Amino acid sequence: MALFGTWWAWICFGILLVMLELMLPSYFFLGFGIGAVLTGLVLLTGMTLTVQSVFLTFSILSFISWIVVRRAFRHPNSDAKTFDRDINDG
């Protein structure tokens, strides 16, 4: 359980997830990789966290980074097409 509290393990895990994203491009693993690196940086500051709070930190940071990555790399024409009138209207 001591490995979950070490900063370098989280940074290595984050780098591994970012490298996995290079092999499977979907912007899915990139958010988790950034979250893991940020969790490692939080632990590097010297904060002593329990295992549960480390995983909670990882979850929150991964969710936020996943949303940021999705918005940053969104295709400009990815919005759904909307219609003002029905095709059967005269």
Phi, psi and omega in degrees: 000345181289338180292332180289342181260003181265136185290323185290331178292321179290322178292319176297320177296321177295318178295321177298318179292323177293321177293324175296325177296327178294330180275328181235080186291110178209000185062014179274309183284339181295319178296318177291324178294317178294320177298321179292320178295318178295324175296320176298322178290325175296317179290332179292335179291348177103006178291135175261115184240152173284168180298320181294319180288331175293316179290327175293318176299315178299318181296314182293314180294324178292319179296316179295315181291328178294319178295318179296318180294319179297320179286325182289323184254018179292141177292136185297334181254033184271000180289147180289144180281132180243153181237143180271337182223163180276148180294336181272354177285133186315000000 
